[in-house]
C-alpha cells in the first residue's frame, strides 16, 4: 500500500517547513540574550561545541539516510523481517561508529584544547569538562539518526518533526533559561547532552510504536545489510564532505581578491538567499522516502509522476519568490541592513536570488537519484565540479569583485541543475521534460515580473507598494489555481486546507 499520497506529501512538507521556521525564530530571538548573558568568548566556545555535535550526523557514513531508503522499500513490499534487520543493523553500526568517534575525540582533545583552539586560561577547565561531556552524546546522536529512519520511511513526518521541534525548542529555550538564571557553559552543554540522550530514547519509542513487528531477535543477513547500508551511505558521505567545499569557495576568493568590507556586502545577501532554500529542502526531505517507496512497488514510471508534480510545485512557489526578491532588492536591503548595502549589494542580491531559484530546482533531481539508488552520480559530479568552480572564481572574481563571485555561483548552480536534471531523467527512463513545468506557469510569472518591477520603481509610498504587491500575488495565486494545477493537485490542496486525508500510518 502506498503511504505517500499527495495530501500526505504536502502535509509532511508543511510539517518540515513550520518546524524549521519555529526553531529558527526562537534561535533568532534567543541568541542576543544568550550572548549578552554569557559573554562573546564563552558563546563562541558554546557555538563551537554545538557545531561539533551537529557534524556528528555526517560521521555516520550516511547510514541513517540509507536506512530511510531501504526501510521505505522493504516496508512497502511487506518484508517485515528484512525491515527489522535493517533497523537493528543500522542502529548497531551507528552505535559502533559513535563509540569510535568518541574515542577519537578523546584522543585528539589535548591537541585541540591545547593548541588548535585558543581557549582563554580562565575558561580552560570549563571547556575541558564540557568537551568530555560532549563525547558522551556522540553514540546517542548516531543512534537517534538510525531510529528516526522509521517515521521518515512510513511518511510520519508529524512525529519526526515533533521530535525535531521539541529538541530545538528545549535547546534554545532551556539555554535561555539557564543563562538568565546565571548558569554557564557546562550547564548548557549538559542540557545539550541530556536532550540527545532523551531524544534517542524517544526516537526508539516512536520506531517501536510505528513498527509493531520490530523485535529484539537477532537480525538476519547481517553481512549483506551492512554492505548495502555502507555502500549507499558511503557515496552520500562523499557528497556531504565535498559539496561544502564548493559552497565556500566563492567566499574564499572574495576575501583573497577584495577586502573584508566587500566580503560583508557579499556574505549578507548570500546568507539571506540560503534561508530561502528551507522550502525546497522541506519538500525534498519528504520526497526521498516517497520516491523510494513508489519505485520499489511500481518502478520508475510512478516515481517520475511524483517527481514531475514536485517539480511543478517548486517552480510555482519558488519562481515568484525569486521574482519578488529581484524586483524589491533595493527596498529589502534598505529595510534589512541600510547603510551602503542597497548600493553595493544590489547586483549581488539580484544574481543570488536568481541562483536561489535554480538551486531550488536542483534538489529534486538530486533527491530522485538518491531515492533510485544512485548517490554515486552526485558524488562523482561534485568531485568534478570543484576544479570547474575554482576556474570560474579565478576568472570572474578578480575582474568583477563580489558581482563576479555572484555570477560564478549562479553559473555553478545552472550547470549543476542542468546535469542533475538530465541524469535524473535518464535514470528515470524519461526524456528531460522539465520545461513542461515552466510552460504551465511561464506566462503568469512573466506578468508577475512586469507588475512587481513597475510597483517597485514607479510606486513611491512603501505601504502602497506592499498593498499592490499583495494584490498582485493574490491574483497570481488565483491564476495558478485556474491554469497551472490539474484536478488532482487542486483536490490535494483543498484537502490540505480542510486538514483532511490524515493517515495514521503504522507498519502492519
C-alpha positions, 0 to 999 in steps of 0.5 A: 500500500502506498503511504505517500499520497499527495495530501500526505506529501504536502502535509509532511512538507508543511510539517518540515517547513513550520518546524524549521521556521519555529526553531529558527525564530526562537534561535533568532530571538534567543541568541542576543540574550544568550550572548549578552548573558554569557559573554562573546568568548564563552558563546563562541566556545558554546557555538563551537561545541554545538557545531561539533555535535551537529557534524556528528550526523555526517560521521555516520557514513550516511547510514541513517539516510540509507536506512530511510531508503531501504526501510521505505522499500522493504516496508512497502513490499511487506518484508517485515523481517528484512525491515527489522534487520535493517533497523537493528543493523543500522542502529548497531553500526551507528552505535559502533561508529559513535563509540569510535568517534568518541574515542577519537575525540578523546584522543585528539582533545589535548591537541585541540584544547591545547593548541588548535583552539585558543581557549582563554586560561580562565575558561580552560577547565570549563571547556575541558569538562564540557568537551568530555561531556560532549563525547558522551552524546556522540553514540546517542546522536548516531543512534537517534539518526538510525531510529528516526529512519522509521517515521521518515520511511512510513511518511510520519513526518508529524512525529519526526518533526515533533521530535525535531521541534521539541529538541530545538525548542528545549535547546534554545529555550532551556539555554535561555533559561539557564543563562538568565538564571546565571548558569554557564557553559557546562550547564548548557552543554549538559542540557545539550547532552541530556536532550540527545540522550532523551531524544534517542530514547524517544526516537526508539519509542516512536520506531517501536510504536510505528513498527509493531513487528520490530523485535529484539531477535537477532537480525538476519543477513547481517553481512549483506545489510551492512554492505548495502547500508555502507555502500549507499551511505558511503557515496552520500558521505562523499557528497556531504564532505565535498559539496561544502567545499564548493559552497565556500569557495566563492567566499574564499576568493572574495576575501583573497581578491577584495577586502573584508568590507566587500566580503560583508556586502557579499556574505549578507545577501548570500546568507539571506538567499540560503534561508530561502532554500528551507522550502525546497529542502522541506519538500525534498526531505519528504520526497526521498522516502516517497520516491523510494517507496513508489519505485520499489512497488511500481518502478520508475514510471510512478516515481517520475509522476511524483517527481514531475508534480514536485517539480511543478510545485517548486517552480510555482512557489519558488519562481515568484519568490525569486521574482519578488526578491529581484524586483524589491532588492533595493527596498529589502536591503534598505529595510534589512541592513541600510547603510551602503548595502542597497548600493553595493549589494544590489547586483549581488542580491539580484544574481543570488536570488536568481541562483536561489531559484535554480538551486531550488530546482536542483534538489529534486533531481538530486533527491530522485537519484538518491531515492533510485539508488544512485548517490554515486552520480552526485558524488562523482559530479561534485568531485568534478565540479570543484576544479570547474568552480575554482576556474570560474572564481579565478576568472570572474572574481578578480575582474568583477569583485563580489558581482563576479563571485555572484555570477560564478555561483549562479553559473555553478548552480545552472550547470549543476541543475542542468546535469542533475536534471538530465541524469535524473531523467535518464535514470528515470527512463524519461526524456528531460521534460522539465520545461513542461513545468515552466510552460504551465506557469511561464506566462503568469510569472512573466506578468508577475515580473512586469507588475512587481518591477513597475510597483517597485520603481514607479510606486513611491509610498512603501505601504502602497507598494506592499498593498499592490504587491499583495494584490498582485500575488493574490491574483497570481495565486488565483491564476495558478489555481485556474491554469497551472494545477490539474484536478488532482493537485487542486483536490490535494490542496483543498484537502490540505486546507480542510486538514483532511486525508490524515493517515495514521500510518503504522507498519502492519 
